[in-house]
Structure formats: structure tokens, C-alpha cells
Amino acid sequence: MSETSPLQYDHSRIVLAGGLALAIAMGIGRFAFTPLLPMMLHDGTVSLAGASWLASANYIGYLVGALFCTFKPLPNPTAIIRTGLVSTLVLTLGMAVPWAAAWPLLRFAAGVASALVFVYTSGWCLSQAAWRGHASLGALIYTGPGAGIVLTGLAASAMVAADWRASIGWLSFGLLALVLTMHIWPVFHVRNTMSAAIAAHAVRAGTATDHSALEVALLSLAYGIAGFGYIITATFLPVIARQTLPGSAWLDLFWPILGCGVISGALFASRMRQVRDLRLMLLACYLIQAAGVALSLAMPSLLGFAMGSLLVGLPITAITYFGMQEARRIRPHHDASTIGLLTALYGLGQILGPPMTAYLLKLAATPTAGFDLALKIAAGSLLLGATLFAVLLREYPVTE
């Protein structure tokens, strides 16, 4: 049976497929590790220090995948998306195998696959939506990572209640990725129709000029800080909650709450079409996320963790969406390389967070003290990022 061309799908099916692809690659391939980590610690299959390095292996893989995407675009992006989805489900299933020596390699490869799916799904789906005259709805694909976080978080909570082993959790998430991949597989056909979107971009680029290297450097640095600022919470939130509120029946809900924040932030970002200067939105996002991180310190209670989780989650995909738009604005003739630079620095920030936390845990008198110091550094870094955007707003006002 011949496959259906994407031209025969309307914009809603394209957006849904894009969101589910990101839910698989990000919500399962990358962030399922977070809600399963307490189960792995309980099973004794990994230590906190080992978990930090597993997280970093995944983030290094994401960086490598993002850098690969800065090279010449491949002719069939949908083939890359399909390959990344299949790789994600296979690598997730592989984590169920009790061979701990292979886990760092599996997490590294899952990071590469998630980056490829994220970048190529974003480009393909946004182009397809624009071609159909619904460009603004393309931003809705970024609800996918949040939906994946909510789903895996709630599922992991049920697994903990049923006293399942982490290996069963990995197996279950791998099978879930298989089911979702089968559902969206026909949409990502090898035929592509991006000519209209590419032509429109060429017109825009022809009437704009690249901004200064210093402005690009400040934007890139600020964007990279976001990767470091959120990753400690995104990696260790369930563990931190268990250290602070042992025995609470609500411990496993903080991660799904963060996912709900991610979804809400993406929905909000998709409606921001009339903002003259997106750096104002980025500054606000950094302050919101810094407040979320700080709430875990100022209010180490059920309410504090719930509010903090929501505030940390809200800006995650919004920062990505606004940051990519800003990169295109200031470097219209070199937007691909600029987006690659921003993504690489964001990935570097993610890589630095977990090993720094592991080092602080080793030095601290108690795990709680170590996590507290790591969260203080994370919140401070986000405030620094907000300051950089304030400098950009003052020194480089929008004139066009």
C-alpha cells in the first residue's frame, strides 16, 4: 500500500503529529529518566553520582545531535524524523536490560536522537503549517514535550504505588513510544513541500540586515544560561522532593505539574504574535523560572514544590520558541548557524548542571544541603540571564 503524501493531511494533523513526535523524543527519550530515577535509586541500580553522569551523557548526546543539525540540511528531513523516533523507542527499551555498563552509551544515543527529532520536526512541521496558511499554529507542536512529561510522570507515580521495578518502567515507556510512533508514522512521509516557506523566508532575509557580533554573543550567552538554569530541577526534582518531604503521598505529582507548566507555556507562546520585542518576553521567562527555582528553597513544602514546579515548567519551551525567533531577527542571513550556536550553548549549560550537582553533593554534609546550594546557583544564573536581556534591550533597541 502506498503511503499518503503530507499534502493530504490538514494543518491540525501535521501539528498533532509534530507534538506527538516531540512527546516521544523529549518527554520519553530525554525526560522519562527523571521520574524513573527514584525507582532506579530504590532498586540500587544507580547512585546519585552515577545518575548525574547518566543525565550528562544524555545532554552531551543532545549537544552532539544539535551540532550535527547545523551542517547542510539533509534532503529528506522526514526520514531523519522517522529514524530518530525508531531510535528513541529502541534505546528506551534498551534501558530495561540490566547491563549498567551500557546505560551511559544508551543515554548518549537517546540524546542524539532527541536532538535530531526536535530540530527536524520543528523545521518540517512549522514549514508545513506555514505552507497551509496556519503558521501561528505551528508553535503548538511545543506542547508535545510537556505532554510527554505529564504522561511519564503520572505513569511513574502509578508504578511507584504498585512497587514496580525501574526496568519495567523503561519497558513500558519503550512500548508507549512504539504505539505513538506507529500512530504518526504515515504523516512523516518522505515527500516534502517546503518551497513556499523557504521562498517567504528568502524575501524576509533580503530586506533585513545581520546585527553586530556582540549582540549575537550576548543573546547566545543568555540563551545558554537557560539550559543550565532549569536542568538541575528538571533532572533531580523527584529526588529533591523525597529528600525534603519523605513519606508524602504527593511526591510523584511535582514532575507532572512541571509538565503542565511546559504545555501552558507553549500555548501562551503560540499566541504572542503582536509583541514588538521578544527580548521582553525572554526576560520575563527567566525571572519566572528563577522564582520557580527559588520557591523550592524558600518554601520547602507541598505548596512550595507545586508552585515552583509550575513556574519552572512554564518558560521551558517558551524560551526555546522566543529564542529561535530572536535569532532569526538579528541574523536573517545566517539564521541556521545562529540557531545552531544557541542550541549548542543551551546544550552545554545542560551538560554542566548534573556533574556540578554531583560535586556539590559530594562536598556537602547532607544531600539536602548539596541540593540547596545547587538550586541557589541555578536561580542566580537565571537572574544573570535576565540581566543580559535587560542590557540587550537598552543597548540594542528594536528599530525596524
C-alpha positions in Angstrom: 0.0 0.0 0.0 1.4 3.4 -1.0 2.0 6.0 1.7 -0.1 9.2 1.9 1.6 12.5 0.9 1.6 15.1 3.7 -0.3 17.3 1.3 -3.3 15.2 2.0 -3.2 16.0 5.7 -4.6 19.2 7.1 -2.7 21.5 9.4 -4.2 20.1 12.5 -3.0 16.6 11.7 0.5 18.0 11.0 0.6 19.9 14.3 -0.7 16.8 16.2 2.0 14.6 14.6 4.7 17.1 15.4 3.5 17.4 19.0 3.5 13.6 19.5 6.9 13.3 17.8 8.3 15.8 20.4 6.5 14.0 23.2 8.3 10.8 22.1 11.7 12.3 21.6 11.7 14.7 24.5 9.1 13.5 27.0 10.1 9.9 26.8 13.6 9.8 25.1 15.0 12.5 27.3 12.9 13.3 30.4 11.4 9.9 31.3 14.7 9.4 33.2 13.6 12.0 35.8 10.5 10.3 37.2 12.2 6.8 36.9 15.3 8.0 38.8 13.8 7.5 42.3 12.8 3.9 41.2 16.4 3.3 40.0 17.8 4.6 43.3 15.4 2.4 45.2 16.3 -0.7 43.2 20.0 0.1 43.9 20.9 0.0 40.2 22.4 3.5 40.3 23.7 6.0 42.8 23.1 9.8 42.8 26.6 10.4 41.4 26.0 7.7 38.7 22.6 9.3 37.9 24.3 12.7 37.4 26.7 11.2 34.9 23.8 9.3 33.1 22.0 12.6 32.8 25.1 14.3 31.5 25.6 11.6 28.9 22.1 12.3 27.6 22.8 16.0 27.5 26.1 15.5 25.7 24.3 13.4 23.1 21.8 16.2 22.7 24.6 18.7 22.1 26.2 16.4 19.5 22.9 16.0 17.7 22.2 19.7 17.8 25.7 20.5 16.3 25.0 17.9 13.6 21.9 19.8 12.7 23.9 23.0 12.0 25.5 21.4 8.9 24.0 21.4 5.5 20.3 20.4 5.8 19.6 16.8 4.7 17.3 16.3 1.6 14.7 14.2 3.4 14.0 15.6 6.9 11.1 13.2 7.4 13.5 10.3 7.0 15.6 11.7 9.8 12.5 12.2 12.0 11.4 8.6 11.4 14.9 7.3 12.2 15.1 9.4 15.4 11.7 8.1 16.5 12.6 4.4 16.0 16.0 5.0 17.7 14.2 6.6 20.7 11.9 3.6 21.3 14.7 1.1 20.8 17.1 2.9 23.2 14.3 3.4 25.8 13.6 -0.4 25.6 17.4 -0.9 26.0 17.4 0.8 29.4 15.3 -2.1 30.7 18.2 -4.5 30.1 20.2 -5.0 33.4 23.5 -4.0 31.9 24.5 -0.9 33.7 27.8 -0.5 31.8 25.8 0.1 28.6 23.5 2.7 30.1 25.7 5.8 29.5 26.0 4.9 25.8 22.3 4.3 25.5 21.5 7.7 27.2 24.1 9.4 25.0 22.5 7.9 21.8 19.0 8.9 23.1 20.2 12.5 23.4 21.4 12.5 19.8 18.1 11.0 18.6 16.1 13.5 20.6 18.0 16.5 19.2 17.6 15.3 15.6 13.8 14.7 16.1 13.4 18.1 17.8 15.2 20.1 15.2 13.9 18.4 12.1 10.3 18.0 13.4 10.3 21.7 14.3 11.5 22.8 10.8 9.3 20.4 8.9 6.1 20.9 10.8 6.5 24.7 11.0 7.1 24.8 7.3 4.1 22.6 6.6 1.9 24.7 8.8 3.1 27.9 7.1 2.5 26.4 3.6 -1.1 25.7 4.6 -1.6 29.3 5.9 -1.6 28.4 9.6 2.0 29.5 10.6 1.0 30.6 14.1 -0.5 27.2 15.0 2.9 25.6 14.4 4.0 26.7 17.8 1.5 24.2 19.3 3.9 21.3 18.5 5.9 22.5 21.5 3.1 21.3 23.8 4.5 17.8 23.0 7.4 17.8 25.4 5.1 18.9 28.3 2.5 16.3 27.4 5.2 13.6 27.4 6.5 14.8 30.8 2.9 14.7 32.3 2.2 11.3 30.9 5.5 9.7 32.0 5.3 11.4 35.4 1.8 10.2 36.2 2.7 6.7 34.9 5.8 6.6 37.0 3.7 7.6 40.0 1.4 4.7 39.5 4.4 2.4 39.0 5.8 3.5 42.4 2.5 2.9 44.1 2.4 -0.6 42.5 6.0 -1.2 43.7 7.3 -1.9 40.2 11.0 -2.0 39.3 12.5 0.7 37.2 13.3 -1.8 34.4 9.5 -2.4 34.0 9.1 1.4 33.8 11.7 1.6 30.9 10.0 -1.3 29.1 6.6 0.3 29.5 7.8 3.7 28.2 9.5 2.0 25.3 6.3 0.2 24.3 4.4 3.6 24.7 6.9 5.2 22.3 6.2 2.3 19.8 2.5 2.8 19.9 2.7 6.6 19.4 5.3 6.2 16.6 3.0 3.8 14.8 0.2 6.3 15.0 2.1 9.2 13.5 4.3 7.3 11.1 2.2 7.9 7.9 2.3 11.7 8.4 6.1 11.8 8.1 6.3 10.7 4.5 9.5 11.3 2.6 7.9 13.8 0.2 8.3 17.4 1.3 6.7 20.7 0.3 8.7 23.5 1.9 9.3 25.6 -1.1 6.7 28.3 -0.2 8.0 28.7 3.3 11.6 28.8 2.0 10.6 31.5 -0.6 8.9 33.5 2.1 11.9 33.4 4.3 14.2 34.5 1.4 12.0 37.6 0.9 12.2 38.5 4.6 16.0 37.9 4.7 16.5 40.1 1.6 15.0 43.1 3.3 16.9 42.8 6.6 20.5 43.0 7.7 22.6 41.0 10.2 23.2 42.6 13.6 26.5 43.0 15.3 28.6 40.1 16.5 28.5 41.4 20.1 24.7 41.4 20.1 24.7 37.8 18.8 27.2 36.9 21.5 25.1 38.4 24.3 22.0 36.6 23.1 23.8 33.3 22.8 25.3 33.6 26.3 21.9 34.5 27.8 20.2 31.6 26.0 22.9 29.1 27.1 22.4 30.2 30.7 18.8 29.0 30.4 20.0 25.4 29.7 22.0 25.5 33.0 19.3 27.3 35.0 16.5 24.8 34.6 18.3 21.5 34.2 19.0 20.8 37.9 15.3 21.0 38.8 14.4 19.1 35.6 16.8 16.3 36.5 16.5 15.9 40.2 13.1 17.3 41.2 11.6 14.0 42.4 14.8 13.2 44.3 14.9 16.6 45.9 11.2 16.4 46.9 11.9 13.0 48.6 14.8 14.4 50.5 12.7 17.3 51.8 9.3 15.7 52.2 9.9 12.0 53.0 6.8 9.9 53.1 4.5 12.5 51.4 1.8 11.0 49.2 2.2 13.9 46.7 5.8 13.4 45.8 5.3 12.0 42.4 2.9 14.8 41.2 5.5 17.6 41.2 7.0 16.3 37.9 3.6 16.1 36.1 2.9 19.6 37.4 6.1 20.8 35.7 4.9 19.2 32.5 1.6 21.0 32.8 3.6 24.2 33.0 5.5 23.3 29.9 2.2 22.8 28.0 0.8 26.1 29.3 3.9 28.0 28.3 3.8 26.6 24.8 0.1 27.5 24.4 0.9 31.0 25.6 3.9 31.4 23.3 1.7 30.4 20.3 -0.5 33.5 21.0 2.3 36.0 21.2 2.1 37.4 17.7 1.9 41.1 18.4 4.9 41.6 20.7 7.3 44.1 19.2 10.4 43.0 21.2 10.6 39.3 22.2 13.5 40.0 24.5 11.0 41.4 26.9 9.2 38.1 26.9 12.5 36.3 27.4 13.5 38.5 30.3 10.1 37.7 31.9 10.5 34.0 31.3 13.9 34.0 33.1 12.5 35.8 36.1 9.6 33.4 36.3 11.9 30.4 36.1 14.3 31.9 38.7 11.3 32.4 41.0 10.3 28.8 40.5 13.7 27.5 41.4 13.9 29.8 44.4 10.5 28.7 45.7 11.8 25.2 46.3 14.3 26.8 48.7 12.1 29.5 50.3 9.1 27.2 50.7 10.3 23.5 51.1 6.7 22.4 51.5 4.0 20.8 49.4 2.7 24.2 48.2 6.2 25.5 47.5 7.2 22.5 45.4 3.9 22.5 43.5 4.2 26.3 42.7 7.9 26.0 42.0 7.4 23.1 39.6 4.7 25.0 37.7 6.9 28.2 37.4 10.0 26.3 36.3 8.0 24.5 33.6 6.1 27.5 32.2 9.0 29.1 30.4 10.9 26.0 29.1 9.5 25.7 25.6 8.5 29.4 25.5 12.2 30.3 25.9 13.1 28.0 23.0 10.4 29.4 20.8 11.2 33.1 21.6 14.9 32.5 21.4 14.7 30.9 17.9 12.5 33.8 16.7 15.0 36.3 18.1 17.9 34.5 16.4 16.1 34.8 13.0 15.5 38.5 13.6 19.1 39.6 14.4 20.8 37.2 11.9 18.4 36.8 9.0 21.1 35.8 6.5 22.8 33.4 8.9 19.9 32.2 11.0 20.7 28.5 10.7 24.2 28.9 12.1 23.0 31.3 14.8 20.3 28.8 15.9 23.0 26.1 16.0 25.1 28.3 18.2 22.3 29.0 20.6 21.3 25.3 20.7 24.9 24.3 21.3 25.3 26.7 24.3 22.0 25.6 25.7 23.1 22.0 25.5 26.5 22.9 27.1 24.5 24.5 30.0 22.5 21.3 30.4 25.7 19.2 30.5 27.3 21.3 33.2 24.4 21.2 35.7 24.3 17.5 36.7 28.0 17.0 37.4 28.2 20.2 39.3 25.3 19.0 41.4 27.1 15.6 41.9 30.3 17.5 43.0 28.3 19.7 45.5 26.6 16.6 46.9 30.0 15.0 47.5 31.2 18.1 49.4 28.0 18.8 51.4 27.3 17.5 54.8 23.9 16.2 53.7 22.2 15.7 50.3 19.7 18.4 51.2 22.5 20.9 51.7 24.1 19.9 48.4 20.8 20.3 46.5 20.1 23.6 48.2 23.4 25.1 47.1 22.9 23.8 43.5 19.5 25.4 43.3 20.8 28.7 44.6 23.4 28.7 41.8 20.8 27.8 39.3 18.5 30.6 40.4 21.4 33.1 40.4 22.3 32.1 36.8 18.8 32.7 35.6 18.9 36.2 37.2 22.1 36.8 35.3 20.4 35.8 32.1 17.6 38.2 32.8 20.2 40.9 33.4 21.8 40.2 30.0 18.4 40.6 28.3 18.0 43.9 30.1 21.3 45.0 28.7 20.3 43.9 25.2 17.1 45.9 25.4 18.9 49.0 26.4 21.9 48.8 24.1 20.2 47.3 21.0 16.6 48.7 20.8 14.3 47.4 18.1 14.1 49.9 15.3 12.6 48.1 12.4 
